[in-house]
Amino acid sequence: MAVIRTILFQAYMWIELLLLMFVWLRVQWANKFWPREKRDALVDKIVRNWAKRLLFMAGAKVTVTGRENIPEGRTCVFASNHQSFFDIL
């Protein structure tokens, strides 16, 4: 089962990368015609959905703890120790 999941994940990842070329064109268009807030919201939505789909296809589960410790309305930096490729997602 793990081998099949790996093959499906790899195939999906490459298809997704090809589709992202069209997304990139849309974002470039948005850079010229949309206000910054609307463009940033579009990019945020695209990136979140992309990461969720890849994590789902890989069978990974994400658990967030300590969310209440993040101050609202302030900038935060999240640093990863890169123990796996999923740190990027």
N, C-alpha and C positions, 0 to 999 in steps of 0.2 A: 504493500500500500504506500509506503514511504517513497518508493521509486516512482510510482505513478504520480503522486503528488508533486514530486520534484520536477518531473517532465512537464506536467501541466503548468506548474508555476513558471518554469523557464519559457515555455511557449507563450503564456499570457504576458510575461514581462516584455518579451520582444515585440509582441503585437501592440502592447501599451506604448512602448517607446516609439513605434512608428506612428501611432495615433497622436502622440504628443507633438509631433511636427505641426499638425493642424491646430492644436491648442496654442502652440507658440505663435503661429501666425495670427490667431485671434487676439492674443495678448498684445502683440505688436500693434495691431490695429487699434486696440483699446488705449494704448499709450498715446496715440495721436488725437483721439476724439473724446475720450471719457475723462471725467474728473478723477483725481488721484484716489479718492476714497472708494469710488465704484470699481476702479481697476484693481486696487489692492484687495477688495472683497472678492472679486472674480478669481484672482490668483490664489487667494487663501482657500476658496472653495475647491478649486481644481487640485491643489496639492493635498488637501485633506482627503478628498475622495480617492485620489490616486493611491495614497498611502494605505487607506482602509482596504481598498480592493486587493492590493498586493499582500498585505498582512493576512487577509481572509484566504486568499489563494494558497498561501504558504502554511495555513493552519495555525498561525501564531495567535496567541491570546495576549492582550494588553491589559495590564492592571495598573491603575494610577492610584498612588497613595500620597497623602500629604497635600492634596490640592488646596486645602484650607489655609496652608501656610504661604501661599502665593499672594502677595499684596495686590489689591485691585487698583487700577489706575497708575501703576508704576511699571517701569521697565525691568525685566528680569532676564538673566542669562542662564541658560541650561547647558551644562557641559556634560558630554557623554564620555565614558571610558572606552568606547568602541570595542567591546568584547565580542560583538557579532555584527554582521551586515545589517541587522534590523535596527541598530542604533540610528542609522540614517533615516529610516522611515519614521 
